[in-house]
Amino acid sequence: MASLDQLPEDVLLLIFNHLNVQDVLCVRRTSKYLCDLSCSLSLWRSIYSQLSRLLPLARAPSFISSDIPDSMHTLRRQYEQSCINAVRLARNWGSDEPVPTECWLIRGARSVEKIQLLGEGRWMLALVNERQVVLYDLLPRKERVGGATGRFPEGQNPKRRAKQPMRVFKKAQKFSVFTRAGGVGDFCTFESWLQEDELRVIISWRGERTSTDFLRVSLSESGLSSSVSNWGSRRDFEVFHSVNALSTRRSLAISLNERMAVVDDSNGLLRVFNWDTCEDRVISTWCPSPATNVAQGWSREQILSLLLLPNHVLVLKPTSLQLLPLPDSSLVTGGPHATASNLPQGRAGNQGEVWHLPFRVDRARWSSPYSSHDGGHSIKNLQPLSLMLEDEEMGSIHHFRLRLRESFITRSAPHAGTRETGSSISADPASAQAPYLFPPVLEDELPMDLVHYQYGERPFCTARSGGLKLLYTEDGLRMWVSSSIASAWDSICSPESEEEQVDSHNLNRSFKELLYHTPLRRSYPSEGLSICEVSGRVAVGQGRGDIWVFGFGFSETDT
């Protein structure tokens, strides 16, 4: 009878493609022939592609020049490490008590208003003290300068590894700081867009002096040596545009991408800015009645939130969700006193699709409409969209999913962590067709008795894909896991014994306590809350001004 290592290589690689990551690593330890075969670049590319259909993964490694020695080995190693880290993170988060593996503690602020984790968890943007925006670099210095070359123990049990206590506190580097001049406003918020090596930020201040500032900062390492001292030097945000005539009310909706930005300009108007020219245009969200040609009451409500898409903008109001098209022909140049009377006649008939909500919304959170961090505004990178809505009257949280149109879906590039069969877009980017179908589908609902919170506004957020959500309850910070992500955890993290298999089916994976093994199990939070599902990092702002960042993932330097 022939042994396994006597089979042809193509047959063995076909068999390996049906194994999970842990099984491939176990096969590697049986013989030198199978070990060499398991180090095939094509094998790990295939495994990476299969995992990406289930879970959000780190950005695919870029091609390395063949002139560089061992370039193929390095590329294969990057694919392999990405797959291993994803499985280990899934095992940790899929357990009943996730254990942090890294931690940052940032002090010095009086208050924390907002936090965003960017760039697969490397960067953190924080609004503190109601007037200061700080960009932190969370990548350890030894990883920035290439000082860590640890090797992953291929036969190690990721689940057993997750039960080890977290490492000592790491230090976050202040990369850039912007402080508003002229005193503290009554209210401040920001939105950001990270595109390759440039971060763009819109900050809106509300008070006696209202203003909206457009900032950018380069994150490129070009021109810097690998020394820690040079890299530690700060870079200033560049203020390349500022507007002082927008709405003065407390609530403000902002959304942006690399081409443009959309800002709520009150009275149902939106102001659209071009990043390259800084020109601004005005459009209306009003929907007139067919009989009287007067704007209907629901369309004149205050705008709660905006989400900019390639050719549309999603406009959320307390009782409606509108998918508003943005054709260039409908934009008119706006000035400091632009009103609805400036808009051309007849344009109000093209106000897109509208979904009237079954309840009145108080606050909302969006997932990202794009499936990758480096995909830009391309229609080819759109994915199904998640929307978390808080019922103003009952206090319950509802999770809705906006599905992509059939013409936008191809079978070649499925989205990680969703129930869709694919998410790559084949439509022409110039097409004005709306990418999402109305009405949204209700995925999950958390009743008020489960998410009761009596300490003011409840902080909550959603991850990039919408598969993981965070919200504070009276019992602490909870992670709300969608059924698709929970199923993915089960499929890629096969139990290693009957006892683990029984336990895995008894775990409550839909709504679990996340900070059980941290000092913040019981704490008074601020509005600052963010999660990065790729790196496994969670940022939490405390009411007294501290910022905690917990990492539940693993990297090669952790071993």
C-alpha positions in Angstrom: 0.0 0.0 0.0 1.5 3.4 -1.0 2.1 6.0 1.7 0.9 9.5 1.6 4.2 11.0 0.6 4.3 8.8 -2.5 1.3 10.6 -4.1 1.9 13.2 -6.8 2.4 16.8 -5.7 -0.6 18.1 -7.5 -2.8 15.5 -5.8 -1.4 16.3 -2.4 -1.9 20.0 -2.9 -5.5 19.4 -3.9 -6.0 17.5 -0.7 -4.3 20.2 1.4 -6.7 22.8 -0.1 -9.5 21.0 1.7 -7.8 21.1 5.1 -8.0 23.9 7.6 -5.0 25.9 8.8 -4.4 23.8 11.9 -4.5 20.6 9.9 -2.0 21.9 7.3 0.4 22.9 10.1 0.1 19.4 11.7 0.8 17.7 8.3 3.9 19.8 8.0 5.4 18.0 11.0 5.1 14.5 9.7 7.9 14.4 7.1 10.3 16.7 5.3 8.6 16.1 1.9 5.2 17.1 3.2 6.8 20.0 5.1 8.3 21.4 1.8 5.0 20.8 0.0 3.0 22.6 2.7 5.2 25.7 2.1 3.8 26.1 -1.4 2.8 29.7 -2.3 -0.2 28.5 -4.3 -1.5 26.6 -1.3 -1.5 29.5 1.1 -3.0 31.8 -1.5 -5.8 29.3 -1.9 -6.3 29.1 1.9 -6.2 32.9 2.1 -8.9 33.1 -0.5 -11.1 30.5 1.3 -10.8 32.3 4.6 -11.6 35.7 3.0 -15.0 34.3 2.1 -15.7 33.8 5.8 -13.8 36.4 7.8 -12.3 39.9 7.3 -8.6 39.4 6.7 -5.6 41.7 6.6 -4.8 43.2 3.3 -3.4 40.7 0.8 0.4 40.8 0.5 1.7 42.7 -2.4 3.9 41.2 -5.0 7.6 41.3 -4.2 10.2 41.8 -7.0 11.8 38.6 -8.1 15.2 40.4 -7.9 15.0 40.3 -4.1 16.5 37.2 -2.6 13.9 34.8 -1.2 11.1 37.0 -2.4 8.7 34.1 -3.0 9.5 32.7 0.4 8.7 36.1 2.0 5.5 36.4 0.1 4.4 32.9 1.0 5.3 33.6 4.7 3.1 36.7 4.6 0.1 34.8 3.3 0.7 32.0 5.8 1.0 34.4 8.7 -2.2 36.3 7.8 -4.1 33.0 7.8 -2.7 31.8 11.1 -3.4 35.1 12.8 -7.0 35.1 11.5 -7.6 31.6 12.9 -6.0 32.4 16.3 -8.1 35.6 16.6 -11.3 33.7 15.7 -10.5 31.1 18.4 -9.9 33.8 20.9 -13.0 35.9 20.1 -15.1 32.8 19.7 -14.3 31.6 23.2 -16.7 32.4 26.0 -14.2 34.6 27.7 -11.9 36.3 25.2 -8.4 37.1 26.6 -6.5 40.3 25.5 -3.0 39.7 24.2 -1.8 43.4 24.1 -2.8 46.6 25.8 -2.2 50.3 25.5 -3.1 52.9 28.1 -3.1 56.6 27.0 -3.6 59.2 29.7 -3.4 63.0 29.9 -6.8 64.1 28.6 -9.7 65.5 30.6 -12.4 64.0 28.4 -12.7 61.7 25.3 -15.4 62.5 22.8 -14.7 60.2 19.9 -12.3 57.4 18.8 -11.6 55.8 15.4 -9.3 52.9 14.7 -7.8 53.1 11.2 -5.6 51.2 8.8 -6.2 47.7 10.1 -5.8 48.8 13.7 -2.4 50.5 13.3 -3.6 54.1 13.7 -6.0 55.6 16.2 -7.6 59.0 15.8 -9.0 60.5 19.0 -11.0 63.7 19.8 -10.1 64.8 23.3 -10.7 67.8 25.5 -13.4 69.0 23.1 -10.8 70.9 21.0 -7.9 68.6 20.2 -7.6 65.8 17.6 -4.7 63.4 18.1 -3.4 60.7 15.7 -1.6 57.8 17.5 0.6 55.2 15.9 0.0 51.8 17.7 2.6 49.8 15.9 5.4 48.9 18.3 8.7 50.5 17.5 10.5 47.2 17.1 8.1 46.2 14.4 8.5 49.6 12.7 12.3 49.3 12.4 12.3 45.6 11.7 13.8 44.6 15.0 11.6 41.6 15.6 12.2 38.4 13.7 10.4 35.9 15.8 9.2 32.6 14.2 5.8 31.3 14.6 5.7 27.9 16.4 3.9 25.9 13.7 2.5 23.2 15.9 1.2 25.5 18.7 -2.4 25.3 19.8 -3.9 28.7 19.1 -6.7 28.2 21.7 -4.2 27.3 24.4 -2.1 30.3 23.4 -5.1 32.6 23.8 -5.5 31.7 27.5 -2.1 33.1 28.3 -2.2 36.5 30.1 -1.8 39.7 28.0 1.6 41.3 27.6 2.8 44.4 29.5 1.5 47.8 28.4 2.7 49.1 25.1 3.4 52.7 24.3 1.4 54.6 21.6 3.3 57.2 19.6 1.8 60.6 19.1 2.1 61.0 15.4 0.2 64.2 14.8 -1.9 66.7 16.8 -4.3 69.5 15.8 -5.7 71.9 18.4 -8.4 74.4 17.6 -7.5 78.0 18.3 -10.0 80.4 19.8 -11.4 78.5 22.8 -13.5 75.5 23.4 -16.8 75.0 21.4 -20.0 73.6 22.7 -19.8 70.6 20.5 -17.3 69.0 18.2 -17.2 65.9 15.9 -15.0 64.6 13.1 -15.0 62.0 10.3 -11.9 60.6 8.6 -10.8 58.8 5.4 -7.6 56.9 5.1 -6.4 56.3 1.6 -3.0 54.6 1.2 -0.5 57.0 2.8 -2.7 60.0 3.4 -5.3 60.6 6.1 -8.0 63.2 5.6 -10.1 64.5 8.4 -13.1 66.9 8.6 -13.6 68.5 12.0 -16.7 70.5 12.8 -16.8 72.9 15.8 -20.0 74.3 17.2 -20.1 77.1 19.6 -19.9 80.9 19.6 -17.5 80.6 16.6 -18.7 77.8 14.3 -16.3 76.4 11.8 -15.6 73.3 9.8 -11.9 72.5 9.1 -10.5 70.2 6.4 -7.3 68.5 7.4 -4.8 66.1 5.9 -1.5 64.5 7.0 0.9 62.2 5.1 1.6 58.8 6.7 4.3 57.9 4.2 7.7 56.7 5.6 9.5 58.0 2.6 12.3 60.4 3.4 12.7 59.0 6.9 15.4 56.7 8.1 14.7 53.6 10.0 15.9 55.1 13.3 13.4 55.4 16.1 14.4 59.0 16.8 13.5 60.2 13.3 10.3 58.2 13.1 9.2 59.5 16.5 9.1 63.1 15.3 5.6 64.5 15.0 4.0 65.7 11.8 1.5 68.6 11.7 -2.0 68.3 10.2 -2.3 70.6 7.2 -5.4 72.8 7.2 -6.1 73.2 3.5 -9.7 74.5 3.7 -12.0 76.0 6.3 -15.7 77.0 6.2 -17.4 79.3 8.7 -20.9 79.4 7.5 -22.4 76.0 8.1 -25.2 75.1 10.4 -24.8 76.2 14.0 -27.0 73.5 15.6 -25.4 70.9 17.9 -26.0 67.8 15.8 -24.0 67.6 12.6 -23.7 64.8 10.0 -20.5 64.4 7.9 -19.3 61.8 5.4 -16.3 61.7 3.1 -14.2 59.7 0.7 -11.1 60.5 -1.4 -13.1 62.5 -4.0 -15.5 64.6 -2.0 -17.1 65.3 1.3 -20.8 65.8 2.2 -21.8 68.0 5.2 -25.2 68.7 6.6 -26.0 72.4 6.0 -29.3 72.5 7.9 -32.9 72.9 6.5 -32.6 69.7 4.5 -29.6 70.9 2.5 -26.3 69.1 1.9 -23.1 70.9 1.0 -20.8 68.8 -1.2 -17.1 69.6 -1.3 -14.5 68.6 -3.9 -11.2 67.6 -2.3 -9.1 68.7 -5.2 -10.6 72.1 -5.9 -12.2 72.8 -2.5 -15.3 74.0 -4.4 -18.6 73.4 -2.7 -22.1 72.7 -4.1 -25.5 72.5 -2.5 -28.2 69.9 -3.0 -31.6 69.4 -1.3 -32.9 66.3 0.4 -36.5 67.5 0.3 -39.2 65.3 -1.3 -42.2 67.4 -2.5 -45.7 66.2 -2.5 -46.9 65.3 -6.0 -50.2 67.2 -5.4 -48.9 70.5 -3.8 -45.2 70.4 -4.7 -44.5 71.3 -1.1 -41.8 69.4 0.8 -43.3 66.6 2.8 -43.0 66.8 6.6 -40.7 63.8 7.0 -38.3 65.0 4.4 -37.8 68.3 6.3 -36.7 66.5 9.5 -33.2 67.0 11.0 -30.5 64.9 9.3 -29.0 62.4 11.8 -26.3 60.7 9.8 -24.8 60.6 6.3 -22.9 57.9 4.4 -21.2 58.9 1.1 -21.3 56.2 -1.7 -19.6 56.5 -5.1 -22.7 58.1 -6.9 -25.2 58.4 -4.0 -25.4 59.4 -0.4 -27.5 57.7 2.3 -29.4 60.2 4.3 -30.8 59.1 7.7 -33.5 61.1 9.4 -35.5 60.3 12.5 -38.3 58.5 10.5 -36.7 57.8 7.1 -33.7 56.5 5.2 -33.1 58.1 1.8 -30.8 56.9 -1.0 -30.1 60.2 -2.7 -28.4 60.2 -6.1 -25.5 62.7 -6.7 -25.4 63.4 -10.5 -23.2 66.3 -11.4 -25.9 67.9 -13.4 -28.0 68.5 -10.2 -25.3 70.3 -8.3 -25.3 74.1 -8.2 -22.6 76.3 -6.8 -23.6 77.3 -3.3 -22.5 80.3 -1.2 -22.6 81.3 2.4 -26.3 81.9 2.3 -27.4 79.0 0.0 -31.1 78.1 0.5 -33.7 75.9 -1.2 -34.6 78.8 -3.4 -31.1 78.5 -5.1 -31.9 75.0 -6.4 -33.0 74.5 -10.0 -36.7 73.8 -10.6 -37.7 70.2 -11.3 -34.6 68.7 -9.7 -36.6 67.6 -6.6 -38.2 64.8 -8.6 -35.0 62.8 -8.5 -34.7 62.3 -4.8 -34.0 58.5 -5.0 -35.5 55.7 -3.0 -37.0 56.3 0.5 -37.6 53.8 3.3 -39.9 55.0 6.1 -38.7 53.6 9.4 -41.1 51.5 11.6 -39.9 53.5 14.7 -38.3 56.8 15.4 -34.5 56.7 15.5 -32.4 58.5 18.0 -28.9 57.5 16.9 -27.3 55.3 14.3 -24.0 53.6 13.3 -22.9 52.5 9.8 -20.5 49.8 8.7 -18.2 50.6 5.9 -19.6 50.3 2.3 -16.2 49.2 1.0 -14.8 45.7 1.5 -11.1 46.7 1.7 -9.0 49.4 3.3 -7.3 50.3 0.0 -10.2 50.0 -2.4 -11.0 53.7 -2.5 -14.4 54.8 -3.8 -14.5 52.2 -6.5 -17.8 50.5 -7.1 -16.0 47.2 -7.5 -15.2 47.3 -3.7 -18.7 47.8 -2.4 -20.1 45.3 0.1 -23.5 44.7 1.8 -24.0 47.5 4.4 -25.0 47.1 8.0 -26.9 49.8 9.9 -27.4 49.9 13.7 -30.4 52.0 14.8 -31.5 52.9 18.3 -35.2 53.2 18.9 -35.8 56.6 20.6 -38.9 55.5 22.5 -38.1 51.9 23.5 -34.3 52.1 23.7 -33.8 48.8 21.8 -31.0 48.3 19.2 -31.9 47.1 15.7 -29.4 45.7 13.1 -30.5 46.1 9.5 -28.6 44.9 6.4 -28.8 46.7 3.0 -28.3 44.2 0.2 -26.5 44.8 -3.0 -28.4 44.8 -6.3 -28.1 41.6 -8.3 -26.4 43.5 -11.2 -23.6 44.6 -8.8 -22.8 41.1 -7.5 -20.3 38.7 -9.1 -19.3 35.2 -7.9 -15.6 35.9 -8.1 -15.1 38.0 -5.0 -17.3 37.1 -2.1 -17.4 39.4 0.9 -16.0 38.2 4.2 -18.4 37.8 7.1 -21.7 38.3 5.3 -24.5 36.0 4.0 -24.0 37.3 0.4 -22.5 34.9 -2.1 -20.3 37.7 -3.5 -19.7 41.4 -3.4 -17.5 42.4 -6.3 -19.2 45.0 -8.5 -19.3 44.5 -12.3 -21.3 47.6 -13.1 -19.9 50.7 -14.8 -18.7 53.2 -12.2 -20.3 55.9 -14.2 -23.7 54.3 -13.8 -26.2 56.2 -11.7 -28.0 53.1 -10.6 -28.4 52.8 -6.8 -26.1 50.0 -5.5 -28.4 48.9 -2.6 -31.9 47.5 -2.5 -34.7 49.0 -0.4 -36.1 48.2 2.1 -33.3 46.9 4.4 -33.6 43.5 6.0 -33.8 43.2 9.7 -30.9 40.9 10.8 -31.0 41.1 14.7 -32.7 43.0 17.4 -31.7 43.5 21.0 -34.6 44.4 23.3 -34.4 47.1 25.9 -34.2 44.7 28.9 -31.1 43.2 27.5 -29.3 46.4 26.6 -30.6 48.6 29.4 -28.3 51.5 30.2 -29.1 54.4 32.6 -25.9 56.5 32.5 -26.8 58.9 29.6 -26.4 58.1 25.9 -25.3 54.5 25.3 -22.0 54.2 23.4 -22.1 51.7 20.6 -20.3 51.1 17.3 -19.9 48.6 14.5 -17.0 47.0 12.7 -16.0 47.6 9.1 -18.0 44.6 7.8 -20.9 45.0 10.3 -20.4 41.4 11.6 -19.2 42.6 15.0 -20.8 45.3 17.1 -19.9 46.8 20.4 -22.3 48.4 22.9 -22.2 49.3 26.6 -24.9 47.9 28.9 -25.2 48.1 32.7 -23.1 44.9 32.8 -20.2 46.3 30.9 -19.0 46.3 27.3 -20.7 43.6 25.2 -19.8 42.2 21.7 -22.7 41.5 19.5 -21.8 38.8 17.0 -23.8 38.3 13.8 -24.8 34.7 12.9 -22.6 34.7 9.8 -19.5 35.5 11.8 -20.4 32.9 14.5 -20.9 30.3 11.8 -17.5 31.2 10.3 -15.8 30.8 13.7 -17.3 27.3 13.9 -16.3 26.3 10.4 -12.6 27.4 10.5 -11.9 26.7 14.2 -12.7 23.0 14.4 -12.6 21.6 18.0 -9.7 19.3 18.8 -11.5 17.1 21.2 -15.0 15.9 22.0 -15.0 17.9 25.1 -14.2 21.1 23.2 -16.7 20.2 20.6 -19.5 20.0 23.2 -18.4 23.3 24.7 -18.3 25.1 21.4 -22.0 24.4 20.8 -23.0 25.7 24.2 -21.2 29.1 24.0 -23.3 32.2 23.8 -21.6 33.8 20.8 -24.3 36.3 19.9 -23.9 38.7 22.9 -20.9 38.2 25.1 -18.9 40.1 27.6 -15.7 41.3 26.0 -13.6 43.0 28.8 -14.0 40.2 31.3 -10.2 39.9 31.8 -9.4 43.6 31.8 -9.5 46.4 34.4 -12.5 47.9 32.5 -15.0 45.1 33.2 -17.0 47.7 35.2 -16.3 51.3 34.3 -18.0 54.5 33.3 -17.4 55.0 29.5 -17.3 58.0 27.3 -18.6 58.2 23.7 -15.2 57.0 22.5 -15.6 53.4 21.2 -14.1 51.7 18.2 -13.3 48.1 16.9 -11.1 46.7 14.2 -12.0 43.2 13.3 -8.9 42.5 11.2 -6.3 43.2 13.9 -8.7 42.3 16.8 -8.2 45.7 18.5 -10.8 47.5 20.6 -10.4 51.1 21.7 -12.4 52.3 24.7 -12.5 55.9 26.1 -13.2 56.4 29.8 -15.2 59.3 31.2 -12.2 60.5 33.2 -10.1 60.9 30.0 -8.1 57.7 29.7 -8.0 55.7 26.5 -7.6 51.9 26.6 -6.8 49.9 23.6 -7.0 46.1 23.9 -5.7 43.7 21.3 -7.2 40.2 21.0 -5.3 39.2 17.9 -1.8 37.7 17.4 1.2 38.7 15.3 4.5 37.1 14.5 6.2 39.1 17.2 3.9 37.8 19.9 5.4 34.3 19.6 
